[in-house]
Amino acid sequence: MVEKVIEVKELTKKYGNLSAVDHISFDVYRGEIFSLVGPNGAGKTTTVEILECLRKPTSGVARVFGLDVVHDEEKIKKKIGVVPQEFNTFNRLTVKENVDLVAKIYGVKSGLKQNLKRLGLWEIKDKKFEALSGGTKRRVGIAMALAGKPELLFLDEPTTGLDPQARRELWETIRSLKKMGVTIFLTTHYMEEVEALSDRASIIVKGKLFTTGTVSELVSKYGGDIKIVVKGERRAETVIKRFTKNVFVGEQGNIIGTFPNRRDVAKALLSLYKLSGKCRINVVEPTMEDVFLRVVGGRIDESGELIS
Ligand code: ATP
């Protein structure tokens, strides 16, 4: 039986006439990485801040570890760690001083060195926060959030603004937290991040939740067809036609076949390899980008804006 760490039912948050979060429902299971994915202004931060007991819902229910976010704030706060969007802390303090400070607030004395080591911060523990790169600053944020030994960690847009290398390094850090048994709730507007990290994800746009599932469930339900693209072998057209009706010749003479069925992809590939060992064959799988396009009817650009 999976244990629900977060339960959200018909949750709504209004600011005047604006429904920032509009009757959304989803669950998060113990031990998983769950992503709430959507463009700027979708309602991600509002949702996270309600779950962190920082904002009150207008209506609906949100439970964390079975506790109500409105009535059980103190108990919930003891069990969660929070890294807010655009995380910042005392600039003039060192990495270790910042982490020690939070540990003192929580009354925690053990495990701090191990924490810094695990996050790759031990070697730079005496550096001032202001001197660190963006990715390292986020890791300090995570170390501070872990100081209270939380069972559930909220990461609000943890890799926004980082370069691809720093983003990948942070993904590794987040995966290592999951291995430690921490449940992770993250928000993001990067589809690549959803694919790289999440066990399950929910898509949210303009306060409304569109769909929830594992990445592979979402991709197989909404991602569309799998493509085979063959370069440098015109005879491939006849071969592919035996397995799918949808075959066309692309601009550069590539033969492209689209397949709703994975088994037919495998059969076509076998026949293509028999035809020639020289032609270049690419299998193009649908991605979360395709899912978002299909479900929402738009895509999200690098800065997080929705493009319809
Ligand atoms: P972003 O990444 O841009 O913060 P988000 O998905 O986290 O996007 P929210 O910050 O939750 O979105 O904002 C959702 C909507 O609610 C937006 O239209 C925002 O302008 C509005 N909003 C957020 N906080 C307030 C507030 N305190 N008062 C009024 N409107 C607000």
Residues whose N, C-alpha, C, O or C-beta is under 5 A from the ligand:
A	BS01	ATP	Y15 A20 P39 N40 G41 A42 G43 K44 T45 T46
